[in-house]
Amino acid sequence: MTDGEFGALGEPIGETQRRVRMAARALPRHGLGHAYGHISARLDDETFVVCAPKPMGLIAPGEAGDIVPIEGALPDGVLGEVRCHQQIYKRRADVNGICRTFLRDVMTLSTMRLTPRARHGFGSYFAPAPPLWDDATLLRSDEAAARLAETLGDARAIVMRGNGAILTGASVEESIVMAFYLEEAATTELAVLAAGDRVTPVEMTETEAEARAVSSGRIFERMWEYLTFGDPEG
């Protein structure tokens, strides 16, 4: 595939590559990532593009990512954990963007085998709480990646014990918005835990969370604009 070709979602592949680069650079800019991690976007039912295998904040304007098959071996040079993207895209037709990153407060909670509860607006998108992948080792086999995708189910995110998180979205933009939301929810959860018996924490009901976790009103678009402000390809 070349940049001038179109994916099945109707967008030139070069434009998809640009959005992936912008998403990748946005994470470390806002303390939502560091040297490790990767961003991808679905091209069609058979392929997706993943960012270049380097620290995401160092990806240069115009630097092409790799085209990866949803079924089959990873191309040479593609990072091993990208097989998680394969397994999620294979199972989730609703997912068109995936963010694999390392969120400080999310990881702290995960070492206690906890994930953020739906206590405020940002947390409502993961209600009642994102699932935990209770294994601290790196995912270096298709079998492990498949089990992680099964554990994710239809959730927006999965927390990996001591090893970051994977966020999904209907677009690559939405996937990094979910990274911001999940870290905010984890920061709140840690504050609630620190308060101990001095307070009685409140958790959203299922009805409240469903009503709050909306996408209307340019909710995701406004956060994307905030996260990518100043990007050289913006």
C-alpha positions in Angstrom: 0.0 0.0 0.0 1.2 3.5 -0.8 0.2 6.8 0.9 -2.0 7.7 -2.1 -4.1 4.6 -1.9 -7.3 4.5 0.1 -8.1 2.2 3.0 -11.5 0.5 3.3 -12.6 3.3 5.7 -12.4 5.8 2.8 -9.3 7.7 3.9 -6.0 8.1 2.0 -3.4 5.9 3.8 -1.1 8.9 4.0 -3.7 10.7 6.1 -4.1 7.7 8.4 -0.3 7.7 8.8 -0.4 11.4 9.7 -3.1 10.9 12.4 -1.1 8.0 13.9 2.0 10.1 14.1 0.1 13.0 15.8 -1.5 10.6 18.3 1.9 9.1 19.1 3.6 12.4 19.7 0.7 13.7 21.8 1.1 11.1 24.6 4.6 11.9 25.9 3.8 15.6 25.5 1.2 15.3 28.2 3.0 12.8 30.4 0.9 9.9 29.1 3.9 7.9 27.7 7.6 7.6 27.4 10.1 5.6 25.4 7.9 2.6 25.0 4.4 2.0 23.5 2.8 2.2 20.1 -0.3 3.6 18.3 -2.2 2.0 15.5 -5.2 2.7 13.2 -7.2 0.2 11.2 -6.9 0.5 7.4 -9.4 -2.2 6.5 -10.6 -5.6 7.5 -7.2 -7.1 6.8 -4.6 -4.5 7.7 -3.7 -1.7 10.1 -0.8 0.9 10.3 1.3 1.1 13.4 3.7 3.9 14.3 7.4 3.6 13.7 9.2 1.4 16.4 10.9 4.2 18.3 10.1 6.5 21.2 6.8 8.0 20.2 7.7 11.6 21.0 10.7 11.2 18.6 8.6 10.2 15.5 9.4 12.8 12.8 6.8 14.5 10.6 6.3 12.3 7.5 7.9 9.3 9.1 6.0 6.3 7.9 4.7 3.6 10.2 4.4 -0.1 9.2 1.5 -1.8 7.5 0.7 -4.9 9.5 -1.7 -7.8 8.6 -4.5 -8.5 11.1 -3.9 -12.2 10.5 -0.4 -13.6 10.1 3.2 -13.0 11.2 4.4 -9.5 12.2 6.5 -7.9 9.5 10.3 -7.6 10.1 11.1 -4.7 12.5 7.6 -4.4 14.0 7.6 -4.6 17.8 6.6 -7.9 19.3 3.7 -6.5 21.4 2.0 -5.2 18.3 0.5 -8.7 18.1 -2.0 -7.4 20.7 -3.3 -5.0 18.2 -3.7 -7.9 15.7 -5.8 -9.9 18.2 -8.0 -6.9 19.2 -8.7 -5.8 15.6 -9.5 -9.5 14.8 -12.2 -9.6 17.5 -13.5 -6.1 17.6 -15.1 -4.6 14.4 -15.9 -1.5 16.4 -12.3 -0.7 17.1 -10.4 1.4 14.5 -7.7 2.8 16.8 -5.5 1.3 19.5 -3.1 3.0 22.0 -0.6 0.9 24.0 1.1 3.1 26.6 2.3 3.5 30.1 0.2 5.6 32.5 1.9 6.4 35.8 -1.1 6.3 38.2 -2.8 3.5 36.3 0.3 1.4 36.8 0.5 2.2 40.5 -3.0 1.0 41.0 -2.4 -2.1 39.0 0.4 -3.2 41.4 -2.5 -3.5 44.0 -4.5 -5.5 41.4 -6.9 -2.5 41.2 -8.2 -0.5 38.2 -10.0 2.8 38.4 -13.7 2.8 39.4 -16.3 5.0 37.8 -16.3 7.9 40.3 -16.4 10.8 37.9 -17.0 11.8 34.3 -13.8 10.5 32.9 -14.1 7.2 34.7 -17.6 6.6 33.4 -16.3 5.5 30.0 -14.8 2.4 31.7 -17.7 1.6 34.1 -17.7 -0.2 36.3 -13.9 -0.5 35.9 -11.6 -1.7 33.2 -10.5 -5.4 33.3 -7.1 -6.3 34.7 -4.6 -8.4 32.9 -3.0 -10.0 35.9 0.3 -10.9 34.4 3.4 -8.6 34.6 5.4 -10.3 31.8 5.8 -8.9 28.3 3.4 -10.2 25.7 5.7 -12.0 23.3 3.4 -14.8 21.9 0.3 -14.9 19.8 -1.4 -17.1 22.4 -0.8 -14.6 25.2 -2.0 -11.7 23.0 -5.2 -13.7 22.2 -5.9 -14.3 25.9 -5.4 -10.6 26.6 -7.9 -9.7 23.8 -10.4 -12.1 25.2 -10.0 -10.6 28.7 -10.5 -7.1 27.2 -13.8 -8.3 25.7 -15.9 -5.3 24.7 -14.3 -2.8 27.2 -12.6 0.4 26.1 -9.4 -0.4 28.0 -7.5 -3.1 29.7 -4.9 -2.5 32.5 -1.8 -4.7 32.5 -0.5 -5.3 36.0 2.7 -3.3 36.4 2.9 -2.9 32.6 0.8 -0.1 31.4 -2.5 -0.3 29.5 -4.1 -0.7 26.2 -6.9 1.7 25.1 -9.3 1.2 22.2 -11.4 3.6 20.2 -13.7 4.0 17.2 -10.8 6.1 15.8 -7.1 6.6 16.7 -8.1 10.0 18.1 -10.6 8.4 20.5 -8.0 5.8 21.7 -5.6 8.5 23.0 -8.5 10.5 24.5 -9.2 7.3 26.5 -5.6 7.3 27.7 -6.1 10.7 29.1 -9.5 9.7 30.7 -8.1 6.5 32.2 -5.1 8.3 33.8 -7.4 11.0 35.3 -9.6 8.2 36.7 -6.6 6.5 38.2 -5.4 9.7 39.8 -8.8 10.2 41.4 -8.9 6.5 42.6 -5.5 6.9 44.3 -6.7 10.0 46.1 -9.8 8.2 47.3 -7.6 5.3 48.6 -5.3 7.8 50.3 -8.3 9.3 52.2 -9.0 6.0 53.8 -11.7 5.8 56.4 -12.1 9.5 56.6 -14.5 9.6 53.7 -17.2 7.4 52.1 -16.4 7.4 48.4 -19.2 7.5 45.8 -19.3 5.4 42.7 -21.5 6.1 39.7 -24.4 3.9 39.2 -24.8 2.0 36.0 -27.5 4.4 34.9 -25.4 7.5 35.8 -22.3 6.1 34.0 -24.2 5.2 30.9 -25.7 8.7 30.7 -22.4 10.4 31.3 -20.2 8.4 28.9 -21.3 10.4 25.8 -19.5 11.4 22.6 -21.8 14.2 21.5 -20.9 17.9 21.9 -17.5 17.3 20.3 -16.3 15.6 23.5 -13.6 13.6 21.9 -12.7 16.2 19.2 -12.0 18.9 21.8 -9.7 16.6 23.8 -7.9 15.6 20.6 -7.4 19.3 19.8 -6.0 19.9 23.3 -3.7 16.9 23.2 -2.3 17.6 19.7 -2.1 21.4 19.9 1.2 22.6 18.5 2.0 19.4 16.6 4.0 20.1 13.4 1.5 18.1 11.3 -1.6 19.5 13.0 
